[in-house]
């Protein structure tokens, strides 16, 4: 008796479809659930925690000059020296040089409102004038309501090196404006700090002003050719929401190059800038994708093993059933059912091999 090959093939095909569908559904559901959990973790825990850690680091590193300039603006020596008529400029130069040396800043300065003289740690630099574009910062700070500002400008006393200045208003004991003092850090040093943050926290970090201008970033920052977040591909779609949040910490996301990037934004009041911490989702999902590929490979192997074992079992038990149906268990000979099937097949073969005329000739001779 011949096996029913079409039925066996159909059974194996359905079994393969069921196994593949089951494994595929399980893998897809696990991937989607895990992806959503990772996204939730990034937005709710990882990025805010990174922002908090960076803020703590800033208070030790980048915000330290803010406190230094604040101490300088309230220093009784500086205020008394101005009120006394700025008699001994060497005393002020020694004071500024001591500030620079003790706190490790690249610059320390004082601009007098009375004489418009720009003093720095090596002496008298220049006189500031309203019509000089390089002196606009002083007259801007002079009119400010806030006690200080953070500004990035070339340092004339240091070969025009781009420097982060902390410009702090100085008031006398009657709260009258008498000048501006502060310190500076080179952008190279600040960029080194940001690079260390990025390597440590595995995130992209940069600072932007209230107008969206990128003020500080690492040497290998994301989209380094753009100077404003309104022009950055992807980030431009949420730039207004970042700036509109004010002092509220927000978690946002945008699409760029077929990937989702998560952003945590918080306002740093000491600097007057926004701290943006970005994380590309692909980096976090990479282990998950590798695991999905591994699971898919295991699923294919298991499916092939199951199909192979099923095919072997079907063939084995089909032969056993055929043997049980055609062989007499006691004598080991074909039983009547097998003989009937054999005789029927033999007659079919004889009819096919001998035409009707041959049978008539044989019968007539008999």
C-alpha positions in Angstrom: 0.0 0.0 0.0 1.5 3.4 -1.0 1.6 6.3 1.5 -0.7 9.2 0.9 2.1 11.7 0.1 -0.2 14.8 -0.5 -1.8 14.5 2.9 1.6 14.1 4.6 3.0 17.2 2.8 -0.1 19.2 3.7 0.2 18.2 7.3 3.8 19.3 7.5 3.0 22.5 5.7 0.3 23.4 8.2 2.6 22.4 11.1 5.3 24.7 9.8 2.9 27.6 9.4 1.6 27.2 12.9 5.0 27.0 14.5 6.3 29.9 12.4 3.3 32.0 13.3 3.6 31.2 17.0 7.3 32.0 17.2 6.9 35.1 15.1 4.0 36.4 17.2 5.9 35.7 20.4 9.1 37.4 19.2 7.2 40.5 17.9 5.2 40.9 21.0 8.2 40.5 23.2 10.2 43.1 21.1 7.4 45.6 21.2 6.8 45.3 24.9 10.5 45.5 25.7 10.9 48.5 23.4 8.1 50.3 25.1 9.7 49.5 28.5 13.0 50.8 27.4 11.5 54.0 26.0 9.6 54.5 29.3 12.8 54.0 31.2 14.8 56.4 29.1 12.2 59.2 29.4 11.1 58.7 33.0 14.4 57.6 34.6 17.6 57.6 32.6 17.6 61.0 31.0 16.2 62.9 34.0 18.8 61.2 36.2 21.6 62.0 33.8 20.4 65.6 33.8 20.5 65.7 37.6 24.0 64.2 37.6 25.3 66.6 35.1 23.8 69.5 37.0 25.6 68.3 40.1 28.8 68.1 38.1 28.2 71.6 36.8 27.9 73.0 40.2 31.4 71.7 40.9 33.0 72.6 37.5 31.2 75.1 35.2 29.1 76.9 37.8 32.1 77.4 40.1 33.0 80.6 38.2 29.5 82.0 38.9 30.1 81.7 42.6 33.6 83.2 42.2 32.2 86.3 40.3 29.5 86.6 42.9 32.1 86.7 45.7 34.1 89.3 43.8 31.1 91.5 43.3 30.4 91.5 47.0 34.0 91.8 48.1 34.5 94.8 50.4 38.0 95.4 49.1 36.8 95.8 45.5 33.9 98.1 46.5 35.9 100.1 48.9 38.6 100.6 46.3 36.1 102.0 43.8 34.4 104.2 46.3 37.8 105.6 47.4 38.4 106.8 43.9 40.4 104.0 42.3 43.7 105.4 43.7 46.0 102.4 43.6 45.4 100.4 40.4 48.3 98.0 41.2 46.4 96.9 44.3 43.4 95.9 42.1 45.7 94.2 39.6 47.2 92.1 42.4 43.7 91.3 43.6 42.6 90.1 40.2 45.7 88.1 39.6 45.2 86.4 43.0 41.7 85.5 42.1 42.9 84.0 38.8 45.7 82.1 40.4 43.8 80.8 43.4 40.7 79.6 41.5 42.4 78.5 38.2 40.4 80.7 35.9 41.7 81.9 32.5 40.7 85.5 33.1 39.7 87.9 35.9 38.6 91.5 35.3 36.8 94.6 36.5 35.4 97.5 34.5 34.7 100.7 36.4 31.6 102.7 35.7 33.2 105.9 36.9 36.3 105.8 34.6 35.2 103.2 32.1 38.6 101.5 32.6 39.0 97.8 31.8 41.3 96.3 34.5 42.5 92.7 34.2 45.0 90.5 36.0 48.0 92.0 34.2 47.1 95.6 34.3 45.1 98.2 32.4 43.6 96.8 29.2 41.6 99.6 27.6 38.7 102.1 28.0 35.3 100.8 27.1 33.1 102.9 24.7 29.5 102.6 23.7 30.3 102.8 20.0 32.8 100.0 20.1 31.1 96.7 19.1 33.5 94.7 21.4 32.3 96.7 24.4 28.6 96.1 23.9 28.6 93.4 26.5 29.4 96.0 29.3 26.6 98.3 28.4 24.2 95.4 28.1 25.2 94.2 31.6 25.0 97.8 32.9 21.3 97.9 32.0 20.4 94.4 33.2 18.0 93.7 36.0 19.7 90.3 36.7 22.8 90.3 38.9 25.0 88.5 36.2 25.1 86.9 32.8 27.0 84.1 31.1 28.4 85.1 27.7 30.8 83.7 25.1 33.1 86.3 23.7 36.7 86.5 22.4 39.2 87.5 25.2 41.2 90.5 24.1 43.7 89.8 26.9 44.3 86.2 25.7 44.8 86.6 21.9 41.0 86.7 21.3 40.6 83.1 22.5 36.8 82.3 22.7 36.0 82.4 26.4 33.0 81.8 28.6 32.7 85.0 30.7 30.7 85.4 33.9 29.8 89.1 34.0 28.6 90.2 37.4 27.2 93.6 38.3 28.9 95.4 41.2 26.9 97.6 43.5 28.0 99.9 46.3 26.6 99.8 49.8 23.6 101.9 48.6 22.9 99.6 45.7 24.3 102.0 43.1 25.9 100.5 40.0 29.7 101.0 40.1 31.0 98.5 37.6 31.2 94.9 36.3 33.5 92.2 37.5 33.9 88.5 36.7 36.1 85.6 35.5 36.4 83.6 32.4 37.0 80.0 31.2 38.2 79.0 27.8 35.8 77.2 25.5 38.4 74.4 25.2 38.3 73.8 28.9 34.5 73.9 29.0 34.3 71.6 25.9 36.6 69.2 27.7 34.2 69.1 30.6 31.3 68.4 28.3 33.2 65.7 26.5 33.9 64.1 29.9 30.2 64.2 30.7 29.3 62.7 27.3 31.8 59.8 27.7 30.7 59.2 31.3 27.0 59.2 30.8 26.9 58.0 27.1 24.6 60.9 26.1 24.8 63.9 23.8 25.0 67.1 25.8 24.9 70.8 24.9 23.7 74.1 26.2 21.4 76.6 24.4 20.3 80.1 25.2 16.7 81.3 25.6 16.8 82.1 21.8 17.8 78.6 20.9 21.5 79.4 20.1 23.9 76.6 20.9 26.3 78.1 23.4 28.4 75.2 24.5 28.9 71.6 23.2 31.6 69.0 23.0 34.2 68.8 20.2 32.3 65.9 18.6 28.8 67.2 19.2 25.7 66.2 17.3 25.1 68.3 14.2 28.1 70.5 14.9 27.5 72.6 11.8 24.3 74.1 13.2 24.4 77.0 15.7 20.7 77.1 16.6 18.3 74.3 17.5 15.7 75.8 15.2 17.9 74.7 12.2 18.9 71.3 13.5 17.1 68.5 11.5 14.7 66.7 13.8 15.4 68.8 16.9 13.8 71.8 15.1 10.4 70.1 15.4 10.5 70.4 19.2 12.7 73.6 19.6 9.7 75.9 20.4 8.4 73.4 23.0 11.8 73.3 24.7 12.1 77.1 24.9 8.5 77.5 25.9 8.8 75.2 28.8 10.7 77.9 30.8 12.1 76.5 34.0 10.0 73.3 33.8 11.9 70.1 33.1 10.5 68.4 30.0 11.0 65.0 28.2 10.5 65.1 24.5 11.4 63.1 21.4 11.9 63.6 17.7 12.5 61.5 14.6 15.8 61.7 12.6 17.2 59.3 10.1 14.6 56.6 10.8 15.4 56.7 14.5 13.8 58.1 17.6 15.9 60.5 19.7 14.8 61.2 23.3 15.5 64.7 24.8 15.6 65.9 28.4 15.6 69.7 28.8 16.1 71.6 31.9 16.8 75.3 32.6 20.0 76.1 34.5 19.3 79.4 36.3 22.9 79.9 37.3 23.9 80.1 33.6 20.6 81.3 32.1 20.8 78.4 29.6 19.0 75.2 28.8 20.8 71.9 29.3 19.8 69.4 26.6 20.6 65.7 27.1 19.9 63.5 24.1 19.9 59.8 23.7 19.5 57.9 20.4 17.1 55.1 20.8 19.1 52.8 18.5 21.9 52.6 21.1 19.5 51.3 23.8 17.6 49.0 21.4 20.7 47.4 19.8 21.0 44.6 22.4 17.2 44.0 22.1 17.5 43.7 18.3 20.4 41.3 18.7 18.4 39.2 21.1 15.5 39.2 18.7 17.7 38.0 15.9 19.1 35.3 18.2 15.5 34.2 19.2 14.5 34.1 15.5 17.5 31.8 14.7 16.6 29.5 17.6 13.0 29.5 16.4 14.0 28.5 12.9 16.2 25.7 14.2 13.4 24.4 16.5 10.9 24.5 13.7 13.1 22.5 11.4 13.8 20.0 14.1 10.1 19.6 14.9 9.2 19.2 11.2 12.0 16.6 10.7 10.9 14.6 13.8 7.3 14.8 12.6 8.2 13.7 9.1 10.2 10.8 10.5 7.4 9.8 12.9 4.7 9.9 10.2 6.8 7.7 7.9 7.6 5.2 10.7 4.1 4.8 12.0 2.6 4.8 8.5 4.8 1.8 7.6 3.8 0.1 10.9 0.1 0.7 10.1 0.5 -0.6 6.6 2.3 -3.7 7.9 -0.3 -4.3 10.5 -3.1 -4.0 7.9 -1.5 -6.3 5.3 0.5 -9.0 7.2 -1.0 -11.8 9.3 0.5 -11.6 12.7 0.5 -15.3 13.3 1.9 -16.6 10.0 3.7 -13.6 8.7 2.0 -13.9 5.3 -0.2 -11.5 3.4 -3.7 -11.5 4.7 -6.8 -11.5 2.5 -7.1 -7.7 2.6 -3.5 -7.5 1.2 -4.2 -10.2 -1.4 -7.3 -8.4 -2.6 -5.4 -5.2 -3.0 -2.5 -7.0 -4.7 -4.9 -8.9 -7.0 -6.7 -5.7 -7.9 -3.5 -3.9 -8.7 -2.3 -7.0 -10.7 -5.4 -7.0 -12.8 -5.0 -3.3 -13.5 -1.5 -3.9 -14.6 -2.5 -6.8 -16.9 -5.2 -4.7 -18.5 -2.8 -1.9 -19.1 -0.1 -4.2 -20.6 -2.4 -6.5 -22.7 -4.9 -5.1 -25.1 -8.5 -6.5 -25.4 -7.7 -8.3 -28.7 -5.1 -10.4 -27.0 -7.5 -11.5 -24.3 -10.1 -12.5 -26.9 -7.4 -14.5 -28.8 -6.4 -16.3 -25.7 -10.0 -17.1 -24.7 -10.8 -18.4 -28.3 -7.9 -20.8 -28.3 -8.9 -22.2 -25.0 
